[in-house]
Amino acid sequence: MSDVAVGLSLMPTEDFLRATLPLFETNAVDVVEWSFDTAWTDEELPSWMPPLLDDYAEAGRLLGHGIAYSPLSARFTARQDDWLRRLRVAFDRRAYRSVSEHFGFMTASDFEFGAPMPVPYTDSTVRIGRDRLRRLKEAARVDVGLENLALALGTRDVDDQGPFLEELLSAVDGFLVLDVHNLYCQASNFGRDALALAERYPLARVRQLHVSGGSWSGDGALRIRQDTHDDRVPDEVLALVAPIAARCPNLAHVILERVGGTLRDAAEEAAFAEDFRVLRKIVREG
Amino acid sequence: MSEADDDDLARWQDALLEILSRGDDPEESKAELERLSMTMGEPHVAYVRTFEPRMIALAGRLVAKWGRRGPC
């Protein structure tokens, strides 16, 4: 997998900068992903970030990853229309290679933001999702993708998400961002084998892997794995990277994620950088 | 599929977020979601019956943590 680029999801926080500066200084970060809709303008960012984004954009190594489009909301709202307008401006200003979003919906009722929720796999939801992806592609004018969701309310969500994503993405020749930790969450929470679960997804569409840590809540039968992005990557997730990557013939990027502000001290910052180096070694060695 | 299907789905999504945001007992939330799903037909009812209360509770915590209301 020597041609697969390994990178970071950028966070506009000082802890992230301290942890990753040695990686950037040694050119270890092949590609960066940026959630452009967390700060639509450079003025909202710390001074070190815009030049970094420019450098990666100019090198063709900047990936866009939205968090607030809500592609499976049943109603297409003025908020989403405005989001697409802002995306068009952001993508005109900086050259993103691609854009991805999250499977599911977060806006309904008067909720304008939230965590993505699953939706049932029906003809209606496929049609709605395809429409939203077409709008996204038209606005961004780059390849579009979706990331698998960690949360499943029940077994139908677990079993349906792979074929559902294939139906959505096929409409725009889109790509899948396969989040390995999200897959691990579903496998852990529903007693599934993670690799067998991965096989339910359209692996030929996988262009990116996301890798992160998370947390446990509850005890015994109520123990749940959550996608909180606030801890080190567990060994179980790292162990899935190589076998999953080997099943994804079009894999191009592997991205390490961590929520900004969750690296509590120098030891945690060093551990995050070490996770990146380990991930890079796994990807390089296959 | 018709616009009516989209309207039903929109109302379902409204109800799901509202019910989750209340943080009620997850068994009661599931029962309420099942009742609401009956207007959408048996396949949707069957879908809701697969929901696990512990995951409904988690979804409620996520809505409480990340949900933000405003003009949509």
Interface residues (C-beta under 8 A of the other chain):
Chain A: S73 A74 R75 T77 A78 R79 F105 M106 T107 A108 S109 D110 F111 E112 F113 G114 A115 M117 V119 P120 T122 D123 S124 T125 R127 I128 L151 A152 L153 G154 T155 R156 D157 N189 S217 G218 A221 L222 I224 Q226
Chain B: M1 D5 D6 D7 L9 A10 W12 Q13 D14 L16 L17 E18 L20 S21 P43 H44 A46 Y47 R49 T50 F51 E52 R54 M55 I56 L58 A59 L62 V63 K65 W66 G67 R68 R69 G70 P71 C72
